[in-house]
């Protein structure tokens, strides 16, 4: 493969056509009136009559141009071809400058990312168009050069030749500019990736895999750490499994749901709640069993309440500790508020026009997001809508609330809002859409994406600072507990990492 440095757009003698006799590049045209040699290769020149004048095709065209200007008293401040060639030469220099600034590994990335053969071909095409058009019109040019007085319509015909060549040049010139702009953008992107590498290595060094938990027979939708330190997971295999915090072995399987178990959340009094595609919410309490013979104790979880009211799948559940509400959202388009000790919903919040797939709550606020990309902010004290916004072009997958509101969706965006749900700015993701978000601290958010990567986001800088592959498939849930990062994935596994900030 040739480099850009090997291509000289002003060297128009390098025609790609070949002499039939010697199979070499054609480089000259004979200007003697009695000679029918219009094109010659270097070998032909050795046997050609030395008294005849040879000239390059490009030189011939330029001389005819100059003579036309003089004969017709045409005044031009600048020759159009010179301007085009100058622009192309400047673009070559820009490309060379970019490549000189890039290291070998980045250069290799660019070769894969950009069709560099096409760029090289465009440069060569510029050369060939010049030569081929000159060659095509050599009889006209030669006739005018030898006897301009009999060339009655010479200016008109040569102007046509010039315009034809120039039009093609300008089209390629514009295409070349666009590709160079893309080249610049990719180079800047690569420098950003390279700058990010140091931070990425820091994150990788900080992330230590403690264990991988396997045992579910279908997608794992959620993982939480229970009050006593054990872990609970929920899955599309319709079960909730409890895992010992020391051995990470399954110690109990809860089979109370009859459809996918979508989400889990802790609630007070050593309990947790689950929600399911079977349209129910279930409350689980822990009971201690004493074995008097040896003094051994064991704990078992049991379902102590089932809440009904949603008309379709219940996909997300959270607990608001200020108002002591369980809050759920559903594909029936509603949110519902529950008292865990009762059977029926206290309040139904209606306002979404689509299935509601995510929500978050803090203090007096609920923020929910639906599959149409709409966010709604609700006041818990007034039980009403405070604001509606739509900035996502696809389903909203996850929401976080602290002093700001963060939302991610199918459109590969993380939108940042103020506490009143007024849009502030967007972080455009490059790798993949995020399925879940989790706070690490005020300066670090981690998201789980559809390709099994953890994307670490600095909300202050407004960008992804590192991407680390941890699963083989989509990460549905991330939780962080005092230095332990937990992930649940479509690859049927749960992973626990020690994360040192």
C-alpha positions in Angstrom: 0.0 0.0 0.0 1.3 3.4 -0.9 1.3 6.2 1.7 0.1 9.7 1.1 3.7 10.8 0.8 4.2 8.6 -2.3 1.4 10.4 -4.2 2.3 13.7 -5.9 -0.8 15.3 -7.4 1.2 17.8 -9.4 3.3 15.1 -11.1 0.9 14.6 -14.0 3.5 12.9 -16.2 2.8 9.6 -14.5 0.0 8.5 -16.8 -1.4 5.0 -16.1 -1.8 4.2 -19.8 1.0 2.3 -21.4 2.8 2.2 -24.7 1.6 -0.9 -26.7 5.1 -1.5 -28.1 7.1 -1.3 -24.9 4.5 -1.6 -22.2 5.8 1.4 -20.4 4.1 4.6 -19.2 3.4 7.1 -21.9 4.9 10.4 -21.1 5.4 12.6 -24.2 3.6 14.0 -27.2 5.4 15.0 -30.4 4.5 18.4 -31.7 5.9 18.1 -35.2 3.2 18.6 -37.8 4.3 15.7 -39.9 4.7 13.2 -37.1 1.7 11.1 -36.0 3.3 10.1 -32.7 1.0 11.6 -30.2 2.2 9.6 -27.2 5.6 8.1 -26.5 7.2 6.2 -23.8 10.8 6.7 -22.7 12.0 3.8 -24.9 10.3 5.3 -28.0 12.1 8.6 -27.4 15.5 7.0 -28.0 14.5 6.0 -31.6 12.4 9.2 -32.2 13.7 11.9 -34.6 15.7 14.1 -32.3 14.8 17.2 -34.3 11.2 16.8 -33.4 9.9 18.6 -30.3 8.5 16.5 -27.5 6.5 17.9 -24.6 4.6 16.5 -21.7 0.8 16.4 -22.0 0.4 18.6 -19.0 2.9 21.2 -20.4 1.1 21.1 -23.7 -2.2 21.9 -22.1 -0.7 24.7 -20.0 1.0 26.3 -23.0 -2.3 26.2 -25.0 -4.0 27.8 -22.1 -1.4 30.6 -21.9 -1.6 31.2 -25.6 -5.4 31.4 -25.6 -5.2 33.9 -22.8 -2.8 36.0 -24.8 -4.5 35.6 -28.2 -8.0 36.3 -26.8 -6.9 39.0 -24.4 -8.5 37.0 -21.5 -7.3 38.3 -18.2 -7.5 35.9 -15.2 -6.1 36.8 -11.8 -5.5 33.2 -11.0 -5.6 30.0 -13.1 -8.4 27.7 -11.9 -6.2 24.6 -12.2 -3.5 26.2 -10.1 -6.0 26.9 -7.4 -7.3 23.3 -7.4 -3.9 21.8 -7.4 -2.8 24.1 -4.6 -5.8 23.0 -2.5 -5.1 19.4 -3.1 -1.4 19.9 -2.3 -2.4 21.6 1.0 -4.7 18.7 1.8 -1.8 16.3 1.2 0.2 18.3 3.6 -2.6 18.2 6.2 -2.8 14.4 5.9 1.0 14.0 6.2 0.9 16.2 9.3 -1.8 14.1 10.9 0.0 10.9 10.1 3.3 12.3 11.4 1.7 13.0 14.7 0.2 9.5 15.1 2.2 6.6 16.5 2.3 3.3 14.7 -0.5 1.6 16.7 -2.8 4.6 16.1 -1.9 4.5 12.4 -2.9 0.9 12.2 -6.2 1.7 13.9 -6.9 4.4 11.2 -6.1 2.0 8.4 -8.8 -0.3 9.8 -11.3 2.5 10.5 -10.9 4.5 7.3 -10.8 3.0 3.8 -7.3 4.2 3.2 -7.2 2.5 -0.2 -10.1 4.7 -1.3 -8.2 7.8 -0.2 -5.2 6.7 -2.1 -7.3 5.9 -5.1 -8.9 9.3 -5.0 -5.5 11.0 -5.2 -4.4 8.8 -8.1 -7.8 9.4 -9.8 -7.1 13.2 -9.7 -3.8 12.5 -11.5 -5.5 10.2 -14.0 -8.4 12.5 -14.8 -6.0 15.3 -15.7 -3.9 13.0 -17.9 -6.7 11.2 -19.5 -8.6 14.3 -20.4 -5.5 15.9 -21.8 -4.8 12.8 -23.9 -8.4 12.7 -25.1 -8.2 16.2 -26.4 -4.6 16.1 -27.7 -5.6 16.5 -31.3 -7.4 19.7 -30.5 -4.6 21.0 -28.4 -1.9 20.1 -30.8 -3.8 21.6 -33.7 -4.2 24.9 -31.9 -0.6 24.8 -30.7 0.7 24.4 -34.2 -1.6 26.8 -36.0 -4.0 28.8 -33.8 -5.2 31.0 -36.7 -7.1 28.1 -38.4 -8.5 27.0 -35.1 -11.7 29.1 -35.5 -13.6 27.8 -32.5 -10.6 26.9 -30.4 -11.5 29.0 -27.4 -14.9 27.5 -27.1 -13.7 23.9 -27.4 -10.7 24.4 -25.1 -13.0 26.0 -22.5 -15.2 22.9 -22.7 -12.1 20.7 -22.1 -11.1 22.9 -19.2 -14.5 22.9 -17.6 -14.9 19.1 -18.0 -11.6 18.5 -16.2 -12.2 21.1 -13.6 -15.7 19.8 -12.7 -14.3 16.3 -12.1 -11.4 17.7 -10.1 -13.7 19.8 -7.9 -16.0 16.8 -7.2 -13.1 14.7 -6.1 -11.6 17.6 -4.3 -14.8 18.0 -2.2 -14.9 14.2 -1.5 -11.3 14.4 -0.5 -11.9 17.2 1.9 -14.7 15.3 3.6 -12.5 12.2 4.0 -9.7 14.4 5.4 -12.1 15.9 7.9 -13.1 12.4 8.9 -9.4 11.5 9.2 -8.9 14.4 11.5 -11.9 13.5 13.7 -10.7 9.9 13.9 -7.2 11.1 14.8 -8.6 13.3 17.6 -10.8 10.4 18.8 -7.7 8.2 18.9 -5.7 10.7 20.9 -8.7 10.9 23.3 -8.7 7.1 23.6 -4.9 7.1 24.1 -5.2 9.8 26.8 -8.0 7.7 28.4 -5.8 4.5 28.4 -3.9 5.6 31.5 -7.2 6.1 33.4 -8.5 2.8 32.0 -5.5 0.9 33.3 -6.0 2.6 36.7 -9.6 1.3 36.7 -8.5 -2.1 35.7 -5.9 -2.2 38.4 -8.6 -1.1 40.9 -11.1 -3.8 39.8 -10.3 -7.2 41.2 -12.6 -10.2 40.5 -13.6 -11.9 43.8 -16.0 -14.5 42.5 -18.3 -15.6 39.7 -21.6 -16.9 40.7 -23.3 -19.4 38.4 -26.4 -21.4 39.0 -29.3 -19.7 37.3 -30.8 -21.3 34.2 -31.7 -18.1 32.5 -30.8 -14.4 32.3 -29.9 -12.9 35.7 -31.8 -9.7 36.1 -30.8 -8.4 39.5 -28.4 -8.8 42.4 -28.6 -7.2 45.9 -26.7 -7.5 49.2 -29.1 -8.5 52.0 -29.2 -7.1 55.5 -27.2 -9.9 56.9 -24.5 -9.7 54.2 -25.6 -12.6 52.0 -26.6 -12.0 48.4 -29.9 -12.4 46.6 -30.3 -12.8 42.8 -33.4 -12.8 40.5 -33.7 -14.4 37.1 -35.8 -15.2 34.2 -35.8 -18.8 35.4 -38.6 -17.6 37.7 -36.5 -18.0 40.9 -34.8 -15.9 43.5 -31.6 -17.5 44.9 -29.8 -16.7 48.2 -26.0 -17.0 48.2 -23.7 -17.3 51.3 -21.5 -14.2 51.7 -18.4 -16.3 52.5 -18.6 -19.4 50.3 -20.8 -17.9 47.6 -22.7 -21.1 47.5 -26.5 -21.2 46.9 -28.2 -21.7 50.3 -31.8 -21.3 49.3 -34.1 -21.1 46.2 -37.3 -19.2 46.4 -39.9 -20.3 43.8 -42.9 -18.2 44.7 -43.2 -16.3 41.4 -44.6 -18.0 38.3 -42.9 -15.8 35.7 -39.6 -13.9 35.3 -38.4 -12.2 38.4 -37.3 -8.7 37.2 -36.1 -6.8 40.2 -35.3 -6.8 43.9 -35.0 -4.1 46.6 -34.3 -4.0 50.3 -36.9 -2.8 52.7 -36.8 -2.2 56.5 -37.2 -4.9 59.2 -34.7 -7.3 57.6 -36.9 -7.8 54.6 -36.7 -7.5 50.8 -39.2 -7.2 48.0 -39.3 -8.6 44.5 -41.4 -7.8 41.4 -42.2 -10.1 38.5 -43.8 -10.5 35.0 -46.5 -12.4 36.9 -47.8 -8.9 37.8 -47.1 -9.3 41.5 -44.8 -7.9 44.2 -43.7 -10.3 46.9 -42.3 -9.4 50.4 -39.8 -11.7 51.9 -38.8 -11.9 55.6 -36.0 -13.9 57.3 -36.7 -16.4 60.0 -34.0 -17.8 62.3 -34.2 -21.5 63.2 -32.5 -22.8 66.3 -31.3 -26.3 66.7 -31.3 -26.9 70.4 -29.2 -30.1 70.3 -26.1 -28.5 69.0 -26.9 -24.8 69.4 -26.6 -24.3 65.6 -28.7 -21.5 64.0 -29.8 -21.2 60.4 -32.0 -18.6 58.6 -34.6 -19.1 56.0 -36.4 -16.6 53.8 -40.2 -16.9 53.3 -42.7 -14.9 51.4 -44.9 -13.1 53.9 -47.1 -10.9 51.6 -48.1 -10.7 47.9 -49.2 -7.3 46.5 -51.5 -7.2 43.4 -52.8 -4.5 41.3 -50.7 -4.0 38.2 -52.3 -5.2 35.0 -49.1 -6.2 33.2 -45.4 -7.0 33.9 -43.9 -5.3 37.0 -40.4 -4.5 35.9 -38.8 -2.3 38.5 -39.2 -1.8 42.2 -37.6 0.7 44.6 -38.1 1.8 48.2 -38.4 5.4 49.5 -37.2 5.5 53.1 -38.5 9.0 53.7 -42.1 8.1 53.0 -41.8 4.4 53.6 -43.3 3.5 50.3 -42.5 0.7 47.9 -42.7 2.1 44.4 -43.2 0.0 41.3 -43.5 0.6 37.6 -45.0 -1.6 34.9 -45.6 -2.2 31.2 -49.2 -1.2 32.0 -47.9 2.4 31.9 -48.4 3.2 35.6 -46.5 3.6 38.8 -47.9 2.3 42.0 -47.1 3.1 45.7 -47.4 0.4 48.3 -47.3 -0.2 52.0 -45.3 -3.5 52.3 -47.6 -4.7 55.0 -50.8 -4.2 53.0 -52.2 -6.0 49.9 -53.3 -3.2 47.6 -51.7 -0.2 46.2 -52.0 3.1 48.1 -51.8 5.3 45.0 -51.7 4.8 41.2 -49.7 7.4 39.3 -50.8 7.8 35.7 -49.1 10.0 33.1 -47.0 7.9 30.8 -48.3 7.0 27.4 -46.0 4.0 27.0 -44.7 1.1 29.0 -42.7 2.3 32.0 -39.4 0.4 32.4 -37.4 2.3 35.0 -37.7 4.6 38.0 -35.7 6.1 40.8 -36.6 7.9 44.0 -35.0 10.2 46.5 -36.6 12.2 49.3 -39.7 13.8 47.9 -39.0 12.8 44.2 -39.8 10.0 41.9 -38.4 10.1 38.3 -39.7 7.4 35.9 -38.8 6.7 32.3 -40.7 4.9 29.5 -40.0 3.1 26.3 -40.9 6.2 24.3 -38.0 8.1 25.8 -40.1 10.3 28.2 -39.1 11.1 31.7 -41.6 12.2 34.3 -40.8 13.8 37.7 -43.4 13.2 40.4 -43.8 14.8 43.8 -44.4 12.3 46.6 -45.8 14.9 48.9 -48.4 16.1 46.4 -48.8 12.8 44.4 -48.7 14.7 41.1 -46.5 15.3 38.1 -44.0 18.1 38.5 -42.4 18.0 35.1 -42.2 16.0 31.8 -39.2 15.9 29.4 -38.3 13.9 26.4 -34.7 13.9 25.2 -34.1 10.2 24.6 -35.0 8.8 21.2 -35.5 5.3 22.5 -36.4 3.5 25.7 -35.1 4.9 29.0 -33.2 2.0 30.7 -32.0 3.4 34.0 -32.2 6.5 36.2 -30.1 7.8 39.1 -30.8 10.7 41.5 -28.5 12.6 43.8 -28.0 16.4 43.4 -28.6 15.8 39.7 -30.7 13.3 37.7 -29.0 10.9 35.3 -30.8 8.9 32.7 -29.6 6.4 30.0 -31.4 4.8 27.1 -31.3 2.8 23.9 -30.0 5.9 22.1 -26.5 5.5 23.6 -26.9 8.7 25.6 -26.6 9.6 29.2 -28.6 12.7 29.8 -27.9 14.9 32.8 -30.7 17.0 34.3 -31.0 19.4 37.3 -33.2 18.3 40.2 -36.2 20.0 38.6 -35.7 17.9 35.5 -34.3 20.7 33.4 -31.9 19.4 30.7 -28.2 20.3 31.3 -26.1 18.3 28.9 -25.6 14.9 27.3 -22.8 12.4 27.2 -22.8 10.5 23.9 -21.6 6.9 24.3 -19.5 5.4 21.6 -19.4 1.7 22.5 -22.9 0.6 23.3 -26.1 1.5 25.1 -26.2 1.3 28.8 -28.7 -1.0 30.5 -28.0 0.1 34.1 -26.4 2.9 36.1 -24.9 3.0 39.6 -23.2 5.7 41.7 -19.7 5.0 43.0 -19.3 8.5 44.3 -20.0 12.1 43.2 -17.2 11.9 40.6 -17.8 8.4 39.3 -20.7 6.6 37.8 -20.5 3.1 36.4 -22.8 1.8 33.7 -23.3 -1.8 32.4 -23.7 -2.0 28.7 -25.3 -4.3 26.2 -21.9 -5.8 25.2 -20.9 -6.8 28.8 -18.6 -3.8 29.4 -18.5 -1.6 32.5 -18.3 2.0 31.3 -16.9 4.3 34.0 -18.2 7.9 33.6 -16.9 11.0 35.2 -20.0 13.3 35.3 -17.9 16.4 36.1 -15.8 15.9 33.0 -18.9 14.8 31.1 -17.3 11.7 29.4 -16.5 8.0 29.6 -13.1 7.6 31.1 -12.7 3.9 30.8 -14.4 0.8 29.4 -13.7 -2.7 30.9 -15.1 -6.0 29.6 -16.4 -8.2 32.4 -19.3 -10.2 31.0 -20.0 -12.0 27.7 -23.4 -10.4 27.3 -25.6 -7.6 28.5 -25.2 -6.3 32.1 -28.7 -5.8 33.5 -27.9 -4.6 37.0 -25.0 -3.1 38.9 -24.8 -2.6 42.7 -22.1 -1.1 44.8 -21.6 -1.8 48.5 -18.6 -0.4 50.4 -15.9 -1.4 47.9 -17.8 -4.4 46.4 -19.1 -4.0 42.9 -21.8 -6.5 41.9 -23.0 -7.2 38.3 -25.8 -9.4 36.9 -25.8 -10.4 33.3 -27.5 -12.1 30.4 -24.7 -14.6 30.3 -26.4 -16.3 33.3 -23.7 -15.2 35.8 -23.2 -12.8 38.7 -19.8 -11.3 39.4 -18.5 -9.7 42.5 -15.5 -7.3 42.3 -13.4 -5.6 44.9 -13.2 -2.1 43.7 -10.6 0.3 45.2 -11.3 3.9 44.2 
